[in-house]
Each structure stands twice: as structure tokens, then as C-alpha cells.
Amino acid sequence: MRDLVETVISGIMQRERMQQSHGQTQQINRSAKPAAQVPGHAALHSVGYQVPVSDPQQKDPALWKASKQFEAIFLQQMMSEMRSTVTKSDFMPHGFAEDVHASMMDEAIAQASTQQGSIGIANAVYRQLEAGNKTQAIPNPADKTDMTTDLTMEAIRHAR
């Protein structure tokens, strides 16, 4: 069942990517303005109108994996909440097995759609995690004391 879902989703996403890239190419050719024509944006003049795309090979694999897993969990929760809004019919009996099947289906769809292409949540989470890793450590007060002592000793040596 999971293979079927992955196959269907990958086919749909490939078609959408092809249509999207074809549409974007035509749209860029028709409506793109050179950067020099954009008034008041000096930064655009030097870069042009192309937006840099992050290279997946440059990403930290552990952070990227965690971001993709978060996106899959988010999608699964979103789909299960959407499914819970659909009213149950009294015509067909409803049981535990149906709930398990629906949960497994939500998980398979979420995993497959995350593997095939990100909807943007993984990229946002990755940027946040990456920015958090680049923050500077808070200096230890003992380090400041040692540095102050060293500076004082150096000043005394130069004063003699």
C-alpha cells in the first residue's frame, strides 16, 4: 500500500514540477526586468534578478534529516486532523482497524510527500536550526575575570 501511495505521489509531483518549471520559464522570459530597471534597490543592481538556490549537498545532513522528519510529522498530524473533520457514516460500521488503516495511510502519504519534495516547512526549520548552531556561546564570567587579571598584569609590566 505504501509503495502504491509513493508511486502515485511521485508521479503527480513530477508532473507538477515539469509544469511549474515550464510555466516559470515562460513567465521569466515575459515579465523579468533587469535589475537596473528597478528603482531604489541598489542591492538588486549588483546581483540581477536571479535568486540564489541553496544547494542540498551543502546542507548539514543531520539537521536536514531532522527537518524533513519534522515536516513529515507535521503533515501526518495535519492530515489526521483533516480526516477527523469528516463526518462518519452510520451506513458502514466503523472500527479500530479502519482507524489504524487511516493512520497508516496518513503516515505513508506524509513520508512519501516529504521524500519527493519539501513543501517548505523543512527548509524553514533547517534555516532556524542552522542559525541556532551559528550563535556564539555566552562567555563564562570566570573567563572575563581571567582576562581582566591578565590585562592588569600586562598593564603593570608595561608601567614599570
N, C-alpha and C positions, 0 to 999 in steps of 0.2 A: 504494500500500500504506500509506504514511504517513497519507494522508487518511482511509483506512478506519479505521486504528487511532485517530486523533484523534477521529473521529466517534463511534466506539463508546465510547471512554473518556469523552468529554464527555457522552454520553447517560447513562452509568452514574453519573457524578459528579453530574449534575443531579438524577437520581432520588434519589441518596443524600442530597444537600443538602436536597431537599424533605422527605424522610422524617425526616431529622435535625432540621430546623427545626420540623417539626410535632410530633415527639416531645419536643423541648426545651420547646416552648411548653406542652404538656400537663404535662410534668414540673415546670416552674417554677410553674405555677398550682397544682399539687397539693402540692409539697413546699417551696416557698420560705418562709423565715422572715424576717420583718422584722429589720433589724439590731438593733433594740432588744431582741429576744429572745435574742440571742447573748451569753451572759455572759462578762465578762472581755476583750472585744475593743472597746476604746474607738474604735479607728480605724474599725471597721465601723459604729458608731453614726452617725457623721457622713456616711458615704458610702452606706449602704444595702447591698443585696446585689447590685447591678449591677456587673459587671466592665467596666472601660473597654476598648474595642476600638481598636487602633491604626488610624488612617486611612491607606490606601495612598497618598493624594495627599500626605501629609506626609513620606513616606519619600524619602531621597536616591536618585535614580534610578540612579546608578552603583553604589552599594552594593547596592541591591535587585536590580539585574541580575546582579551578581557572585554574590549569594547564591542567586538562582534557578538560575544556571548551575552552581554548586557542587552544589546539590540534584539537578539533572539528571544530573550526572556520577556522583554518589553512587548514585542509583537505577540508572543503567546498569551500574555496576560490581557492585552488589548482584544485579541480575537475571542478569548474565553468570555470576557465581559460583553462583547458584542453579541455573542451567542446566547448569553443569559437574558438578553432583552427580547429574544424571540419567544413568543408565547407557545406553550406546549399544547399539542392537540390531544383531546381525550379519545380520539378515534383509534389511535395506535397506543398500545401500552408502552410505558416509559420505564426503563430500569437502569440498574447500575452499569450494565455492560454498555449501554448507549452513552452514558456519561464518560466512561473510560475511553470508548472509541472516539468521542468528540474531543476529549483532552489530548489523546494521542495524535489525532488529525491536526489539531491546533499546533502542537509541538512540531510535527513534521513540516507543516506549511511554514511556520516561523523559521525553523532551521534552514529549510531549502531557500526561502527568500533572502535570508541573511547571507547564505553562501553564494547565491547567484549575483547579488548586488545589494549594496547598502542603500537604505532609504534616507540616510543622513544622520541617524542617531549615533551610529558607531563612530563616524567622523567627528561629531561634536564631542562625544565622550572621550575619544582619543586626544583631541586637542586640549581638553580640560586636564586629563591625566598627564599629558606631556608637559603642559605648563606647570603643573604642580610639582613635577620632578625637577624642573629647572629653577625653582625658587631657592634662594640662598638659605642656608641654615642660620638659625638665630645664634648669635655669638654667645659663648659661655661667659658669665660675669668673671669667672676666675681668669679667663684669657685676657680680659681687659686689665685686671689687676696686675698680671704678669707683664703685660705690655707697658703699663704705666710705670711699674718698677724698673723695667729695662730702660725706658726713656729717661727716667730720673737719674739712673746710674750713668747713662750716656751723657746727660747734661752736666753731671758733677765732674766727670772725666774731662770734658771739654772746658769746663770753667777753671780747672787747675792750671 
